Amino acid sequence: MSKHVIPKRRCAVYTRKSHEEGLDQDYNSIDAQKDAGHAYIAAHRSEGWISVNDDYDDAAYSGGTLERPALKRLMKDIEENKIDTVVVYKIDRLTRSLHDFSQLVAIFERMNVSFVSVTQEFNTTSSMGRLMLNILLSFAQFEREVTAERIRDKVASSKRKGLWMGGIPPLGYDVKDRLLVVNSNEAKTVRHIFSRFLEIGSATQLVKELRLDGITTKSWTTKDNKHRPGKLIDKGFIYKLFQNRTYLGEIGHKGQWYEGKHDAIIDKTLWEAVHKKLADSYKAKGNNTRAKVPFLLKGLLFDAEGRALTTSFANSRHKNGKRYRYYLSIRDAKEGAGTSDLTRFPASELETAVTTQVMTLLKSSEIVKEVTTIAQVHDDELDEAMVAVALTKMTTLWEQLFPDEQARLIHLMIEKIIITPNAMDLRLRKNGLEQLAQEITPKTSKKKVVNG
């Protein structure tokens, strides 16, 4: 009588740890995961389970991506039919993304490979196992997204409090205990750049002078003591520096600016004088077909399918004619006119339509009441009439604002604009009115006058 032969199942143990902390220990998380995996395989030896000769360890790799060397090697061996079962300590060791997991499972199923979690007792060879894995992984992904949201909220909250939350500090500042500290030598350079531009009014000439003097961008050292030397200054750096309100003592976050805890390098008078010089320069170049004209709605326009609209220019056929600005579908820009169902929109007309709608909203009683409620948190002496006057004043002075200030206010209030062939859906930013209220509060607050 022949003896029944149990087929062998070649089992591979996969381990992962998100960061390097603790990896230098004699017995770390990777070791614990491997031991648990091999013990699980040994417990099923009677069913024909055997370990393959190699393990697959990804130390210090995030589960939010599939770009991991050991995982790639594992998938390659699966495709070459060298593995029958993948064993992990916990499901999220393989991946934290439901989308990525579905891709891996599809490969497992195609290659007839099962997937086992030591601590959760799941096996993807059964439909119930696949269902439970999807449910569990959904919660793992949810937890990861919630954690990311908490981190973003913490960063935003810290910046609203005026703290520096990482990154390369701007020229003129160093970082100490999450606060920007003025670097006296670099601060002199920043003040010189602002003052010198006010004198000569030419960024091109200013760049030439700065390069001759050997002045560079920020030179700094990373946390792991890697030196990053500065680069020669160009016009792009100059214009970016002129728009950086950090020099006014503010901290920026996603287009919004808050009072910082650091000292200002540039005073308000010099800042406004430089911006007036820039605005005058833009106006002087108005008839120059090569002049760069800002697009007020850049980054805000989308079609019904969520694709962004891009910008373009067209020159008049007449000699020395004007240069016209347009917004158009990115599909039309890449694939040719008529690809999308949107026409090419003259920039000035579309910008006027949006601006008019925003100005009308600011005068509405609903917006006035909402802004008043928010503003009174910062100044209880404000009333609805004072806020209405401030908002009306803003609408009447709109044309006198510098282009960059107009763009800042529009982006402050609008999150996106959906354009269809027959309509325009303007969606306000959730915290836009709150930011607007904070901006107008000091301008509308009345100081008490004591009559003698």
C-alpha positions in Angstrom: 0.0 0.0 0.0 1.5 3.3 -1.1 2.1 6.0 1.5 0.5 9.4 0.9 3.0 12.1 0.1 2.4 15.6 1.5 3.3 18.3 -1.0 5.9 20.7 0.2 5.0 24.4 0.6 8.0 26.7 0.2 7.5 29.5 2.8 9.2 32.9 2.7 9.3 35.2 5.8 9.1 38.9 5.0 9.9 41.5 7.7 9.8 45.3 7.8 10.5 48.2 10.2 9.7 51.8 9.3 12.7 53.6 10.9 16.3 52.9 12.0 15.6 53.4 15.7 16.5 50.3 17.7 18.1 48.4 14.7 21.5 48.6 16.4 20.3 46.5 19.3 21.4 42.8 19.6 17.8 41.7 19.2 15.6 44.1 17.4 12.1 44.2 15.8 13.3 42.5 12.6 14.8 39.6 14.5 11.6 39.2 16.5 9.5 39.2 13.4 11.7 36.6 11.7 11.7 34.3 14.8 7.9 34.4 14.9 7.6 33.7 11.2 9.9 30.7 11.3 8.3 29.3 14.4 4.9 29.5 12.7 6.3 27.6 9.7 7.8 25.0 12.0 4.4 24.6 13.7 2.9 23.6 10.2 5.8 21.3 9.2 3.3 18.4 9.3 1.4 20.1 6.5 4.5 20.2 4.3 5.6 23.8 5.2 9.3 24.4 4.9 11.3 27.7 5.0 13.2 28.9 1.9 16.9 29.5 2.3 16.7 33.2 2.4 14.7 35.8 4.4 13.4 39.1 3.0 14.1 42.0 5.4 13.4 45.7 4.8 14.9 47.7 7.6 14.0 51.4 7.8 11.5 51.4 5.0 8.0 52.8 5.0 5.0 50.6 4.5 3.3 53.4 2.4 5.4 52.5 -0.7 6.3 49.4 -2.6 9.8 50.7 -3.4 11.6 48.4 -1.0 14.6 46.3 -2.0 13.6 43.1 -0.1 10.0 43.3 -1.2 11.1 43.7 -4.9 13.3 40.6 -4.4 10.4 38.7 -2.9 8.1 39.6 -5.7 10.8 38.6 -8.3 11.1 35.2 -6.6 7.3 34.8 -6.6 7.2 35.5 -10.3 9.9 32.9 -10.9 7.8 30.3 -9.0 10.2 29.9 -6.1 7.7 30.6 -3.3 4.3 29.1 -2.3 3.5 31.0 0.9 4.5 34.5 2.2 4.6 34.7 6.0 4.6 38.1 7.8 4.3 38.9 11.5 1.4 41.4 10.9 -0.4 42.5 7.8 0.8 46.1 7.8 4.4 44.8 7.7 3.7 44.0 4.0 2.0 47.3 3.2 -0.2 50.0 4.7 -1.9 50.9 1.5 -5.1 49.2 0.4 -4.4 50.0 -3.2 -0.9 48.5 -3.0 -2.2 45.4 -1.1 -4.7 44.7 -3.9 -1.9 44.8 -6.4 0.2 42.3 -4.4 -2.8 40.0 -3.8 -3.5 40.0 -7.5 0.1 38.7 -8.1 -0.2 36.2 -5.3 -3.4 34.8 -6.8 -2.0 34.7 -10.3 1.0 32.7 -9.0 -1.1 30.6 -6.6 0.8 32.0 -3.6 -1.0 32.2 -0.2 -0.4 35.0 2.3 -0.3 34.4 6.1 -0.2 36.7 9.0 1.3 35.1 12.2 -0.5 37.3 14.7 -3.8 37.6 12.8 -4.3 34.0 11.5 -5.4 35.0 8.0 -4.9 33.1 4.9 -5.7 34.5 1.5 -6.5 31.2 -0.1 -10.0 31.5 1.3 -12.6 34.2 0.4 -13.2 34.9 4.1 -9.5 35.4 4.6 -9.4 37.9 1.8 -12.4 39.8 3.1 -11.0 40.0 6.6 -7.6 41.1 5.3 -9.2 44.0 3.3 -11.2 45.1 6.3 -8.1 45.0 8.6 -5.9 46.8 6.1 -8.6 49.5 5.6 -8.3 50.3 9.3 -4.5 50.3 9.0 -4.7 52.8 6.2 -7.2 54.9 8.1 -4.9 55.0 11.1 -2.0 56.1 8.9 -4.1 58.9 7.2 -5.4 60.1 10.6 -1.8 60.2 11.9 -0.7 62.2 8.9 -3.6 64.6 9.4 -2.6 65.0 13.0 1.0 65.8 12.0 -0.2 68.3 9.4 -2.6 69.9 12.0 0.3 70.1 14.5 2.6 71.8 11.9 -0.1 74.3 11.0 -0.9 75.0 14.6 2.8 75.5 15.4 3.2 77.9 12.4 0.2 79.9 13.5 2.0 80.3 16.8 5.0 81.7 14.9 7.3 78.7 15.2 9.7 77.5 12.5 8.8 73.9 11.6 11.8 72.8 9.6 13.4 73.3 6.2 16.1 75.5 4.9 16.0 78.8 6.8 15.9 81.9 4.6 18.9 84.0 4.1 19.3 86.3 7.1 18.2 83.7 9.7 19.5 80.7 11.6 17.3 78.2 13.5 17.6 77.6 17.3 15.0 75.7 19.3 12.4 75.9 16.5 12.8 79.7 16.3 14.3 81.8 13.7 17.3 83.8 15.0 18.7 86.8 13.0 22.1 86.1 11.5 23.6 89.6 11.7 26.0 89.2 8.7 23.3 87.7 6.4 20.8 90.3 7.6 23.0 93.0 6.4 23.0 91.4 2.9 19.2 91.1 2.9 18.8 94.8 3.8 21.4 95.7 1.2 19.4 93.8 -1.5 16.2 95.6 -0.6 17.8 99.1 -0.3 20.0 98.7 -3.4 17.0 97.6 -5.6 15.1 100.7 -4.4 18.0 102.8 -5.6 18.6 101.3 -9.0 15.2 99.7 -9.8 16.8 96.9 -11.8 17.0 93.3 -10.7 19.3 92.5 -13.5 21.9 95.1 -12.5 21.5 94.1 -8.8 22.3 90.5 -9.6 25.4 91.6 -11.5 26.6 93.6 -8.5 25.9 90.8 -6.0 27.7 88.2 -8.2 30.8 90.5 -8.4 30.8 90.8 -4.6 30.6 87.0 -4.3 27.3 87.0 -2.4 25.5 83.7 -2.5 22.3 82.2 -1.3 22.0 80.6 2.2 24.9 78.3 3.2 23.9 75.9 5.9 24.6 72.6 7.7 22.0 69.8 8.0 21.2 68.0 11.2 23.6 65.2 10.2 26.4 67.7 9.7 26.3 67.8 5.9 27.4 71.2 4.6 25.2 72.8 1.9 27.1 75.7 0.3 25.2 78.6 -1.1 24.9 79.3 -4.9 25.4 82.5 -6.9 22.3 84.7 -6.7 20.0 85.0 -9.8 17.0 87.1 -10.6 14.6 84.3 -9.5 16.1 84.3 -6.0 15.8 88.1 -5.9 12.1 88.2 -6.7 11.4 85.3 -4.3 13.3 87.1 -1.6 11.1 90.3 -2.2 7.9 88.2 -1.7 9.1 86.5 1.5 7.2 88.0 4.4 9.4 86.2 6.8 11.6 89.3 6.7 8.6 91.2 8.2 8.6 89.0 11.2 5.9 86.6 9.9 5.7 82.8 9.4 4.0 81.4 6.3 1.9 78.2 5.9 0.1 77.2 2.7 -0.2 80.7 1.4 -1.2 82.2 4.8 1.0 84.4 6.9 1.0 84.6 10.7 2.8 86.7 13.3 6.2 85.1 14.0 8.2 84.9 17.2 11.3 86.1 15.4 12.6 89.6 14.8 11.9 91.3 11.5 14.9 92.2 9.2 13.0 94.5 6.9 10.7 97.3 8.2 7.3 97.9 6.7 8.3 101.2 5.1 11.2 99.6 3.1 9.1 96.6 2.2 6.2 98.7 0.8 8.7 101.0 -1.1 10.3 98.0 -2.8 6.9 96.6 -3.8 5.8 99.9 -5.1 9.0 100.0 -7.2 8.2 96.5 -8.5 4.6 97.5 -9.3 5.8 100.6 -11.2 8.2 98.4 -13.1 5.4 96.1 -14.1 3.3 99.0 -15.3 6.2 100.5 -17.3 6.6 97.2 -19.1 2.9 97.0 -19.9 3.4 97.6 -23.6 6.4 95.3 -23.9 5.2 92.1 -25.5 7.9 90.2 -23.6 6.9 91.6 -20.2 5.7 89.0 -17.7 2.1 89.7 -16.8 0.9 87.9 -13.7 -2.1 85.5 -14.0 -4.4 86.3 -11.1 -6.2 83.0 -11.2 -3.2 80.7 -11.8 -3.6 77.5 -9.8 -7.3 78.0 -9.1 -9.0 77.0 -12.3 -10.1 73.4 -13.0 -12.5 71.7 -15.4 -15.4 69.5 -14.4 -13.1 66.4 -14.3 -10.6 68.0 -12.0 -7.9 68.9 -14.5 -6.2 72.2 -14.0 -6.4 75.0 -16.6 -3.0 76.3 -17.7 -1.9 79.7 -19.0 -0.8 80.9 -22.5 0.0 84.0 -24.5 -0.8 85.1 -28.0 0.8 88.0 -29.8 -1.0 90.4 -32.1 -0.2 90.0 -35.8 0.3 93.7 -36.1 3.9 95.0 -35.6 4.5 96.1 -32.1 1.1 94.8 -31.2 -0.1 93.8 -27.7 0.4 90.4 -26.1 -2.8 88.7 -25.0 -3.2 86.4 -22.1 -5.4 83.3 -22.0 -6.5 80.4 -19.7 -7.1 77.1 -21.5 -7.6 73.4 -20.8 -4.3 71.6 -20.2 -5.6 68.9 -22.6 -5.9 71.6 -25.3 -2.4 72.8 -24.5 -0.9 69.3 -24.8 -3.0 67.6 -27.4 -4.2 70.5 -29.6 -7.1 73.0 -29.6 -10.5 71.5 -29.5 -9.5 68.4 -27.5 -11.5 69.4 -24.5 -15.0 70.9 -24.5 -13.7 74.2 -23.1 -12.9 77.2 -25.2 -9.8 79.4 -24.7 -10.7 82.1 -22.1 -9.3 85.6 -22.4 -7.5 86.1 -19.0 -8.6 89.7 -18.4 -12.3 88.9 -18.9 -12.3 85.8 -16.7 -10.3 87.6 -14.0 -12.8 90.5 -14.1 -15.7 88.1 -13.8 -14.2 86.3 -10.8 -13.1 89.5 -9.1 -16.6 91.0 -9.6 -18.2 88.0 -8.0 -15.8 88.1 -5.1 -16.4 91.8 -4.5 -20.2 91.2 -4.6 -19.8 88.5 -2.0 -17.8 90.7 0.3 -20.7 93.3 0.3 -23.4 90.7 1.0 -25.0 90.8 4.4 -24.3 87.1 5.1 -20.5 87.5 4.5 -20.5 90.8 6.6 -22.2 89.0 9.5 -19.9 86.0 9.3 -16.7 88.2 9.2 -18.0 90.3 12.0 -18.5 87.3 14.2 -15.0 86.1 13.6 -13.4 89.5 13.9 -15.0 90.2 17.2 -13.0 87.3 18.7 -9.9 89.5 18.1 -11.5 92.9 18.9 -14.8 93.0 20.8 -15.2 96.7 20.0 -15.9 95.9 16.3 -19.5 96.0 15.1 -21.2 95.0 11.9 -21.2 98.5 10.5 -17.4 98.9 10.9 -16.7 95.6 9.2 -19.1 96.5 6.3 -17.1 99.7 5.9 -13.8 97.9 5.9 -15.0 95.3 3.3 -16.5 98.0 1.1 -13.2 100.0 1.3 -11.4 96.8 0.2 -13.6 96.5 -2.9 -13.3 100.1 -3.9 -9.5 100.1 -3.5 -9.1 96.8 -5.4 -7.7 98.4 -8.6 -5.1 100.3 -6.6 -3.6 97.2 -5.1 -0.4 95.7 -6.4 -0.8 92.6 -8.6 0.8 90.3 -6.1 -1.4 91.7 -3.3 -4.5 91.1 -5.5 -3.4 87.6 -6.2 -2.7 87.0 -2.5 -6.2 88.1 -1.5 -7.9 86.1 -4.2 -6.0 82.9 -3.2 -6.8 83.7 0.5 -10.5 83.6 -0.2 -10.9 81.1 -3.1 -10.0 77.4 -2.9 -10.9 76.5 -6.5 -13.0 77.6 -9.5 -14.7 74.9 -11.6 -15.2 75.9 -15.2 -17.7 74.3 -17.5 -18.8 75.4 -21.0 -21.9 77.1 -19.5 -21.0 77.9 -15.9 -18.4 78.9 -13.3 -18.6 77.4 -9.8 -16.6 79.5 -7.3 -15.7 77.7 -4.1 -14.5 79.7 -1.1 -11.7 78.5 1.1 -12.9 77.1 4.4 -10.8 79.3 6.6 -10.5 82.2 4.1 -13.1 84.4 5.9 -11.3 83.8 9.2 -8.0 85.0 7.7 -9.7 87.9 6.0 -11.3 88.9 9.4 -7.9 88.8 11.1 -6.4 91.1 8.3 -9.1 93.7 8.6 -9.3 93.7 12.4 -6.3 96.1 13.1 -7.4 98.3 10.3 -11.0 98.8 11.5 -10.3 98.9 15.3 -11.0 102.2 16.8 -8.9 103.5 19.7 -10.9 105.1 22.5 -10.6 108.9 22.4 -10.6 110.7 25.8 -12.0 114.3 25.5 -10.2 116.8 27.7 
